[in-house]
Amino acid sequence: MPERQRDHTFNSRKSRDKASPARLAALAALQEIREKDAYAQDVLERSVDVSHMSSEDRAFATKIVLGVVSTSGTLDELLNQLLDKPEQVSPRVLDALRISTYELLFLDKSPHAAVDQGVELVRSVTPAAAGLANAVLRKVARVRSAFPFGDPRTDLQALSRLYAFPVWLTKLLIADLGLSEAMEFMRLSNEQAPLFVGVNTVRCSDTVLQNTFHRLDETIDQVYYNDSPIPGCFRVADTRALLLRGVKRMLSSGRIVVSDAASQLVASSVLGDVEPQSFLEIGAGRATKTILLQSDAVRRYGHQLPHYITLDNRYFKTKILRERIGEYGIEVKETLTGDALKLGEIFTDERFDVIFIDAPCSGLGTLRRHPEIRWKITPQDISTYASTQLEMLKSAAPFVAAQGSLVYATCTVTHAENNGVVKAFLESDAGKEFTLAPINGASCIATRLTQGSMDAHFAVRFVKRG
């Protein structure tokens, strides 16, 4: 037995030498995601992003991790069919098998290379399972030409496999968006998300940001929405620019913030020409919108809003918010933790000129950044989110001042959570005091995924009569 154990250790070390660094890093990240039920992006930031691999290997490892997490349900469907006893295969071996199966089905990699690397990955975690890996991955290579095993134009299951979405979610997207837009949305949800940064005008200017990137010979472009620039919003052409010393200094000193352009668009559309004397942000989270909103206030009024209050229902997020606003020089009068459905227990006679609700939602508009959502969310979750969102609006309505604004925002595309909630609120007793008003020059903000574009977000403005 001791000799056998030494042989396995030696073989495992040899297989680590044979498997590519990018795949080994991806395997380690996927194991951590599974074991800790962690978010893929969080694990990548503390592992792959700070590794000593080449930039090409880091990029490939990131692509594998996000790809496997995005397509895991489809990968497992096929592996469960091809494995004789899938329930007996260890999770660590399945992690490795998913990587090569993803490469074969979705990256169109050379079958020989994908199978060979998959076998070495499996050998690196369980040497005795190398034979099983060889057999099952060869089966995947043989059937991949038939993938998605049906005509996506007529077969709902084949369409779901093609873009790696649960069938129920494919049905919902088609019902809400129409077939053509749903297919485009699913396709683009599997693409790499662009990198956007926002200028914190409390500490920086657009010109300083542009000059910094120009000196570093990095490309940065102003972002537009409906032919108008989003204030302080820029797309960074090469994500590796974040690793450059000059850019890292701008981030660490709170001069710029990483945020999707859709989030920046919404934040830049909440305030108007008239400065609000009181402002409540509900669902403040980790302060990204807080930073963007106060930055926009400086652009509009020359100073931050003095009576700015934040509310979140989780104390750990409030702690993070307090730390971040300090790092970014953002002024907040009060940072509260409490239940947005019970605002009457938090406020009494307070009335706000603007209440901004960054509502909890299914997050389907952010699948490129949060790939795990599609396989975790359920139809019941959509209904639960919509119900909670409506109750949040009803709870906030009495605390909006006469002629004040109630701005509602999500980062999803479902009818139930967006227009469905808007309609239900306006028809409710609490909503009868409100009318819809323009936001960013339109009846609503409803961004859609296009190639290289921002995420899909939604926002409306209600104004209280009086």
N, C-alpha and C positions, 0 to 999 in steps of 0.2 A: 504493500500500500504506500509506504513512504516514497519508493521509487516512482510509482505511478503518479503520485502527486507532483513530484519534481518534473516529470515529463509534461504534465499539463501546464505547469507554470512556464516551462520553457516554450512550449507550443504557443501559449497565450502571448508571450513576449514576442515570439517570431511573427505572430499574426498582427500584433500591433505595429510591427515594423513594416509589414506588407500592406496593411490597410492605410489609405491616404490620411494625412493629418486632418483634412477638412471633414472627412467622414467620421473619424474617431471623435473629433470635437462635437460634431452633430449628434453622434450617438450618446455621448456623455450628457449633452444638454437635454436630449429627449428623455433620457432616464431620469434626470432631475425634475423635468416637467411632470412626468408621470408620477414619480414617488412623492412629490410635494404638492401635486395638483396646482402647479405654479403657472403663471402666464409666460408664454413663450418669449415675449419681448423682454420681460424682466430677467429671465435666465440668460438670454443672449447678451444683455448688457453687462452682466457680471461674469460672463465666461468667454464666449467667442469674441466679443467686442474688445476685450482687454488682453486677449491672448497674444503670443509672440509669433503667430502664424503670419504668412504673407497676406497682403490685402486681398489677393485673389482667393486664397484659401478661406479667409474670413468671410468673404462674400459668398463663396460656394457653401460653406457650412451654414450660413444664415439662410440661404435659399433652401437647403435641405430641411432644416428645422421648421421653418415656416411652412414649407410645402407639405411635409409629413403631417404636421398638426392640422393643416387645412384639409387634407385629403384622407385623414385617418379612417373615417367611416367607410369610404370606398375601398381603401387598401385592405382593411380588415374583412370586408365582405368577400373579397377575392381570396385572401389568405385562408379564411375559414373554410372555403370550398376546396382549396387545393391541399390543405394539411389533413392527414388522416385523423389525427386526434388533436385538434387545435387547443382544446381545454388543458392538454398536458404540456403545452409549450410554455416555457417560462416567459414572464414579461420582458426580461432582458433580451432574450432571443428574439421575441416579437419586435422589439424596438429596432433591432438590426435588420430584420427581414423587411420591415416597413420602409426603411431607407432605400434598399435596392428595388423594392417593388415600386416605390414612388419614382425612382429614376427610370425604370423600364416603362411605366405607364404614362408619366407626365413630363419627363425631360427628354424622352426619346434617346436615351443613352445607348451606347454600344452594348448589345446583350452580353457579349463575352466579358467586357469590363465590369458591367453592373453585377453580373452573377459572381465573378471572381472576387470583387470587392465585398459583396454581401457575405460570401462564405468566410472571408477573412475577418469581417466584423463579428460574425457569429462566433467564430473560433476565438476571438479575443475575449469574449465573455463566458462562453461555454464550449470548450474545445470538442467535447463529445457530440455536440449538435452540428458540427460542420457538415457531416454527410446529409443530415436532414435539410440544412440550408441549401446545399448544392442541388438536391432533388427538387425542392419546392420552387426555388428561383428559376431553375430550368423550365419548370412548368409555366411559370409566369412569362418567361421569355417566349415560350411557344404560343401562348394564347394572346399575347399583347396586340397582335395585328388585328384581332377581332374586337378589341376594346373600343367603345363601351358596351359591346355585346347587345347591339340593337341600333335602330335608327333614331338618333336624337330628335329628328323632326316629327316623329310619330310615336315614339316610345318614351313615356315620362321617366321611367326608371333609367333608360339609357342616357337621357338628357341629364338626369341627376348625377349619374356616374361620370359623365363627360366633364362636368364642372365640379364634381365632388361636393354635392349638397344633399342633405336628407330629402327624401321624396316629398314629405309634407311641406318642407320649406320651399321647394321648387314650385309646388302647387300654389302656395300662398303668394309667392313673388309674381307668378304669372297672373293670378287673379288681381293683384294690386297694381302691377306695372304694365301688364300686357306681355305677350310672348316675346316680342322682339326686344323690348327694353329689359325684360327679366333675363333673357339670355346674355345680353351685353353686360348687365350688372353682375351676373354670376361669373362670366369670363374675366371681367376686370377685377373682381374681388380676389382672384388668384394671382394678380400681378403684384410686383413690388411697389409699395407705397412710396411716393416722392417725399423728399425732405423739405420742409418749410420752416422758416424762422420768422419770428416777429420782433420788431424793435420795441424795446421798453423806453419810451420817450422820457421817462423819469430820469434816466441815466444816459441816454444815447440818442442819436438821430439817424435818419435814413442815410444821410451823406456819410457819416462816420462808418456805418456798416458797409456801404458800398465801397468806400475807399480801402477799408481793411481787406476785403476780399480781392479787390483789384491789386493791391500790393502783394498778396499771396498768389496771384495769378489763378484765382478761382472764379468760376462763373456763378453769378447770382442774378436772378431776374425778378423784377416787380411782378406780382401776381394780380390779375384782373378778374373781375366778375361782371358779366354783362357790359363789357367794354369800359368799365370804370375800375381804377386801381383800388385794391384793398389797402388801406393805410398801413404802412409799416410792414407789409407782408411780402416776403421774398422766397423764391424757390432756389434751393442750393443744388446745382447741377450734379456735383459729386459728393455723395454722403461721407466720403473719407475726409472731406474738408473739416469735419468736426474734430478730427484728431490733430489738426494743426495747432501749434502753440498759440498763435494770435486769435484763432476762433475759440479755443478753449478758454482763453483769458476773458473774452467777451461773455461767454456763458457763465463762467465762475464768478464774474463781477456783476452779474445781473443786468447786463446791457441788452442781451437778446434772450429770447425764450424759444425753445423748440415747440411748435404747435402747428397742427394741420391748418391749411388755409381756410377750410370751411369753418373751423372753430374761430379763427381770427375774423372771418367775415361776419359771423353772428355777433361777436363781441363788439365789432366796430359799427353795428347797426342798432344797438340797444339804446344808446343815448341820442338825443336830438339837439336842435339848435339852442333850446332853452335849458340851462343848467338845472338839474333837479336838486332840491334842497335836502332830500333824504332818499337813500337808495338801499334796498335790501336784495342781496344775492342769495337765493336758495339753491342748495346743492353745490356749494362752493368747492367741495372736494379738496384737491391739492393746490388750489390757488391759481391754476393757469389762466382761467377766465378772469379772475380777480386782477391779475397782473395786466392782462390785455384791456380790461375795462377801465382801470385807472390810467393806463397809458393813453387810451383814447380820450379820456377826460382831459389830460394834459394837452393833447392835440387840439381839442375843441375849445377849452375854456382857459388854458394856460396854467392850470393847477389841478391837483387831484380833488375828488369829491370829499369834502370834510366829514359828511355824515353818511359814511359807508359802513353797512353791517353785513356780515356773512353768517350763513347758517348751514350746518351739515349735520346729519343724524349720527355720524360716527366720530367719536372723539379722536381716534388715531389720525383721521384725516384733518381734523381741526388743528392738531399738533403740527402736522406737516405744513399746513397752510400758514401757521404762525411763523414757522422757520423760513418758509420761502418768501413771504412778503417782507421779512427782514432782509433777506439776501437781495431782494429786488428793489428795496426802498419804497415799498408800497404802504400807503397809510390806510388803516382800517380802524374805525372807531371801536367796534366790538366784533369779536370772533366767537360765535355762539355754537353750541352743540345742542340739538333738540329735534323734535319730531315736527316736520313741516305739515303734517296732517292735523297738528294740534297747536296752531300758531296762537290761539287764544290763551294758551297756558304760558306763552313766552312774552307776548305783547298785550297791552291793554288798550291804552288810548292812542298808541302810535299809529300814524298814517304815513305812507311812503309815496313820494312822487313817482318812483319807479320800483317795481318788484320784478326781478329777473329770475325765472325758474329754469335752471339747467337740469331738466328732468331725468331721473333714472329711466333707462329704456333698454330695448333689446340690443342696441348697438350694432345693428346689421349694416349700417353705413360705414363702419370702421373695420370690416372683416380683413382688409389688407394688413392692418396693424394688430388686430386681435383675432387671429385665425381660429382660436379654440371655441369661439362663440357658436359657430354653426352646428357643432356636434353636441353642445351642452344645452342649448336652449330648446324649449318644448313649446307646443302650441298653447298650453296653459300659461306659460310664462308671458306670452304676448298679451293675453287677456288680463293677466295680473298687472302687468306694467300699465296697460291702458286704464284700468280701474284706478290704480294708484295715482297716475298722472292727473286724471280728472279730479280726484279728491284733493290733490295738491292745489290745483287751480281754485277749487271751491273754498279751500281753507285760506288761501291768500287773498281772495277777492275783497273781503271786508276791510283789509288793511291797506288797500290802494286808495290814495287821496282822490277827491273829486277831480276829474280831468287828468288823472294820473294814468300811467301805463303799466300794464301787466304783460311782460314778454315771456313767451313760452318757447323752449327750444329742446330738440332731441337730436340724436345722431343715428337715426334709423330711417327706414323707407316704408314701413308698414302703414297702411291706411288706418288701421285701428288706433295706432299710437299718435298719428299726426292729424289728418283731417277729421278722423272719427272723434278724437278727443276735443278738437276745436268745436265741432258741431254740437257734441253733447254738452260742453260747457256753456255755449251760447243759449242752449235750450233749457238749462238748469235755472233754478231760482237765483242762485248766486251770480250766474252769468248774464241775467237779463239786464243788469245795469251797465253792461259793456257792449261796445261795438268793435268790429275789426277795423284797424287803421293800417295805413301803409307802413311797410318796413323795408328799408333799402329801396324805396321807390316802387315797390310791388305789393301785392296782397299778402305774399309770404316769401320766405327764403326757402327754396327747395333745391339744393344742389344735387347733381347727379354725377355718377362716376363716368368719366371719359378717360382716354389714354393719357396717363401722366397727370391726372387732375387731382383735385382735392377730394376729400371724403364726401359722403352723402349725408347732409344735415338738413334740418327743417327748423323754421322759426316763424312765429307770428306775433303781432302786437295787438293786444286788446287795450282800448281806452275806456275809462270809466266816465259815464255821463255825470254832469253836475255843473 
